[in-house]
């Protein structure tokens, strides 16, 4: 035996530890939830309201009509003033209650904003399990609000 004590780990010991960590990660990774969390659902509602407010402000600023596309089939909300879009994940229930006509024209899955700030209104509903948010656009004032609601039944 040598008088000098060895300190530290050998390369073989390090490789074995890394292999064990990799195996544990491979086994545990499928159990990590990949679904939309409550906070992420709230973030989608906030993003939607922000996009709608930006379109309303653009209509007022440019003194013209701006229409936001709300397509529940493709799970897409697209700004009419910019290239911004929000794609809602498939595990979130996405429903839109929109007017069929707006100022005597077909709405075609849109929420329209006008130069005076008014809108034809609409409601976008995002729900996941027991949590839900409604993004409401007032038809008279064009005001946009988020309403939290619980979908749990007693």
C-alpha positions in Angstrom: 0.0 0.0 0.0 1.1 3.5 -0.8 1.4 6.2 1.9 -0.5 8.6 -0.3 -4.3 8.4 0.0 -6.3 8.6 -3.2 -9.0 11.3 -3.3 -11.8 11.7 -5.8 -13.6 9.3 -8.1 -12.4 7.2 -10.9 -13.7 7.5 -14.4 -15.4 4.2 -14.1 -17.3 5.3 -11.0 -18.5 8.5 -12.7 -19.7 6.6 -15.8 -21.6 4.1 -13.5 -23.3 7.0 -11.6 -24.3 8.7 -14.9 -25.7 5.4 -16.2 -27.8 5.0 -13.1 -29.2 8.5 -13.4 -30.0 8.0 -17.1 -31.9 4.8 -16.3 -33.9 6.5 -13.6 -34.7 9.4 -15.9 -35.8 7.0 -18.6 -38.1 5.1 -16.2 -39.6 8.3 -14.5 -39.9 10.6 -17.5 -43.2 9.1 -18.8 -44.8 9.8 -15.4 -44.1 13.5 -15.5 -47.4 15.2 -16.4 -47.3 16.9 -19.8 -50.8 18.3 -19.6 -51.7 21.9 -19.4 -51.4 23.2 -15.9 -53.8 25.5 -14.2 -51.3 28.4 -14.4 -50.6 27.7 -18.1 -54.4 27.7 -18.8 -54.6 31.1 -17.1 -51.7 32.3 -19.2 -53.6 31.3 -22.4 -56.6 33.4 -21.2 -54.3 36.3 -20.5 -52.6 36.0 -23.9 -56.0 35.9 -25.6 -57.2 39.0 -23.8 -54.0 40.8 -24.6 -54.2 40.0 -28.3 -57.9 41.2 -28.3 -57.0 44.4 -26.5 -54.2 45.0 -29.0 -56.6 44.6 -31.9 -59.1 46.9 -30.3 -56.4 49.5 -29.8 -55.2 49.1 -33.4 -58.8 49.7 -34.7 -59.1 52.9 -32.6 -55.6 54.1 -33.6 -56.0 53.5 -37.3 -59.6 54.5 -37.4 -60.7 51.3 -39.2 -62.1 47.9 -38.6 -59.9 45.1 -37.2 -61.1 41.5 -37.0 -59.6 38.9 -34.8 -59.9 35.3 -36.1 -61.2 32.8 -33.6 -61.2 29.3 -35.1 -62.2 26.6 -32.6 -61.7 23.9 -35.2 -58.0 24.6 -35.7 -57.6 25.8 -32.1 -56.2 29.1 -33.3 -56.7 32.7 -32.3 -55.0 35.1 -34.8 -54.7 38.9 -34.6 -56.1 41.0 -37.3 -53.6 43.8 -36.8 -50.4 41.9 -36.4 -49.0 38.5 -37.2 -49.4 37.3 -33.6 -51.3 34.0 -33.1 -52.1 31.7 -30.2 -52.5 28.0 -30.6 -54.5 26.3 -27.9 -53.3 22.8 -26.9 -55.6 19.8 -27.6 -56.1 19.0 -23.9 -57.8 22.3 -23.3 -61.5 22.6 -24.1 -61.8 25.5 -26.5 -65.1 27.0 -27.4 -66.1 30.3 -28.9 -69.5 31.9 -28.8 -69.5 34.5 -31.6 -72.2 36.5 -33.3 -73.4 35.1 -36.7 -73.6 38.6 -38.1 -71.9 41.9 -37.4 -73.2 45.1 -38.8 -75.4 43.2 -41.2 -72.4 41.1 -42.6 -71.5 37.5 -41.8 -68.9 37.3 -39.0 -67.2 34.2 -40.2 -65.5 33.2 -36.9 -64.2 36.7 -36.0 -64.5 39.3 -33.3 -64.5 42.7 -35.0 -63.4 45.9 -33.5 -64.4 49.3 -34.9 -62.8 52.8 -34.9 -65.0 54.0 -32.1 -63.9 51.1 -29.8 -67.1 49.2 -30.1 -67.3 45.5 -31.1 -69.8 42.9 -32.1 -68.8 41.0 -29.0 -68.1 37.4 -28.3 -66.9 34.9 -25.6 -63.9 32.6 -25.8 -64.0 29.8 -23.3 -61.0 27.8 -22.2 -61.5 24.9 -19.7 -59.3 22.1 -18.4 -60.6 19.7 -15.8 -62.1 21.8 -12.9 -60.7 25.1 -14.0 -62.0 27.5 -16.7 -61.7 31.0 -18.0 -64.0 33.0 -20.2 -62.5 35.9 -22.2 -65.5 38.2 -22.8 -65.7 41.0 -25.3 -68.6 43.4 -24.6 -70.5 44.2 -27.8 -71.3 47.8 -26.9 -68.1 49.0 -25.3 -65.6 46.6 -26.7 -64.3 46.1 -23.2 -62.4 42.8 -22.7 -62.5 40.9 -19.4 -61.4 37.6 -18.1 -63.8 35.7 -15.9 -62.6 32.8 -13.9 -65.0 30.0 -13.3 -64.9 26.6 -11.6 -66.4 23.7 -13.5 -66.5 21.4 -10.5 -70.0 20.1 -9.5 -70.9 19.6 -5.9 
